[in-house]
Amino acid sequence: MFGGLTGRYDMSVARKRVDRKVQRFPVRLSLHELNSRPAPDSFLVDISSLGAQVEIPQFSALNAPLEFVVRFPWSEKETRLTGLVKWIKPLIGKPGRFRLGLRFHNSFWELDMLARQGKL
């Protein structure tokens, strides 16, 4: 908070920058399934080897398990990824739509290899 007359700013209140452990890649890929159900109007919007962001038309609880199926442009087969919901944000101007941050149960190291090969 601002420190009244002194004009000092308390840095403990300021948001701290998160140091990323792995590189993130922005994407916009349709999800084929979400928790074993068809996933119309659902998208993978960001991915790293440790987690992902998805945009979906339904709410999910924090720490809830979430599984999605996506087909990457470089692959002929679908990829199934699972994780826990770590944060949820409603999308401004898009009622009933949410962006969820996931932490994968198992690291998706293949993604880093594909990035080194220039496929991302």
Secondary structure, DSSP 4 states (H G I P E B T S, - for coil): -B-GGG--B-TTTSPPPPPPSS--EEEEEEEEEETTEE-TT-EEEEE-SSEEEEEESS---TT-EEEEEE--TT-SS-EEEEEEEEEEEEPTTSTT-EEEEEEESS--THHHHHHHTT--
